[in-house]
Amino acid sequence: MRFAQQLYVSLREAARAHAQWDIEVSTSIIKDKRKMWLLVVMTALGLLGSLAFASDLDLPSMLGGKSAYTPAFYTTGIFVASIAIGLCAGLITGCIGAGGGFIITPALMSAGIKGILAVGTDLFHIFAKAIMGTAVHKKLGNVSVSLALAFLVGSGVGVLGGGVLNRLIYEANPVASDAFISVIYVVLLGFLGTYAMVDFLRLRKAGNKIDAHGGGQHNSGGLPAALQRAKIPPMITFDKDLMPGGKKISGWFVAACGLIVGFMAAIMGVGGGFLTFPMFVYVLGVSSFTTVGTDILQIIFTAGFAAISQYAIYGFIFYTLAMGMLLGSLVGIQIGAFVTKLVPGIYIRGFYAMAILAGFINRLFAMPGKLAEMKYIALNAQTALFLTNIGNWLFFIVIGVFAVWVILTFFTKINILREG
């Protein structure tokens, strides 16, 4: 029980670190006219490409032809939905400071996008935002280069494994692919959502005397100490600025952690940052200071490598959706970041728990229909559709109510922000 609580705290802190990077990158893009023009051009090209898909052009699957995925055509509704999804994810990231990326893949799948396409598109969206932002250099001073290199070698191998597995399952049975991705999200969001709600109730019972934005303490003993005692070359030195001589650990252990992160990132489409933090802190014994910089660096390379090598060249990225999400998230993050100055932390923690649990219920209620299509359970089509619709409605109602609340708070209290 104690380990699970520590894991939740670490995952939450990882999401907060990623959210802070996301806010900085988004702010950097919005303040630069050249980058905004580049985004407009990229969006226009995506729209033109989608219109080409809707025509009678017979494009090869390696370029995203109609044999690669469905839908492989543009509709105004799909583009508007992608902006709305990006906006909601941005509001969660900016206001709550964590968790916005977790809702994107479930939201896209609920909107009718196949799971593998949702994963590839989300990875490309993360990568596009990363390469357009310039806030990364502020964090690079925290990075241990040797630690990062060993980790990225492992994450590269993991990305290849996760991407190949995702595509093999899809090629064997597209329904099984959706079910597989849904199961991963059910397990992860169920764990995070449960602990987030317990955390919120505990804080509310305590009268919000505990810092609702705070993190936990990390213990460098136990497993980290045992791994650091294993002298398996090559040895990597890190945290030199925090203790005399720094700490040392085998590069093989670092690469193994990278392999797991890359594998999960390629399957889920979330960049893998949520796993880097607990692995570095609780498995390798790396300080939070060094972990944050290395985590941000690996997100950029892992997301980029996965998006291009495992999804883009096989036609599993919907570029119009990615640009729509990017446009929406840039606006949402800015609004959310302002609103967080006006709302008590206890309410932010509660909304975070509700958003994560909404994603969990959404994917859980979609599972019976997928299993029935694969003939694993006996369930008539009407019941399966009914359950799926319940999950979709609950998900979009919760996220929609949150989005409306944040936007209304922003506009009704904008004078307070101006005075501040």
Secondary structure as UniProt FT lines:
FT   HELIX           2..30
FT   HELIX           33..54
FT   TURN            55..56
FT   HELIX           61..63
FT   TURN            66..68
FT   HELIX           76..96
FT   HELIX           100..103
FT   HELIX           104..110
FT   TURN            111..112
FT   HELIX           115..132
FT   HELIX           135..138
FT   HELIX           140..142
FT   HELIX           145..172
FT   HELIX           174..205
FT   TURN            206..208
FT   TURN            212..213
FT   HELIX           223..229
FT   STRAND          235..238
FT   TURN            240..242
FT   TURN            244..245
FT   STRAND          247..250
FT   HELIX           251..268
FT   TURN            271..272
FT   HELIX           273..278
FT   HELIX           279..284
FT   HELIX           288..306
FT   HELIX           307..311
FT   HELIX           312..314
FT   HELIX           319..339
FT   TURN            340..342
FT   HELIX           345..373
FT   TURN            374..375
FT   HELIX           381..412
FT   HELIX           414..419
//
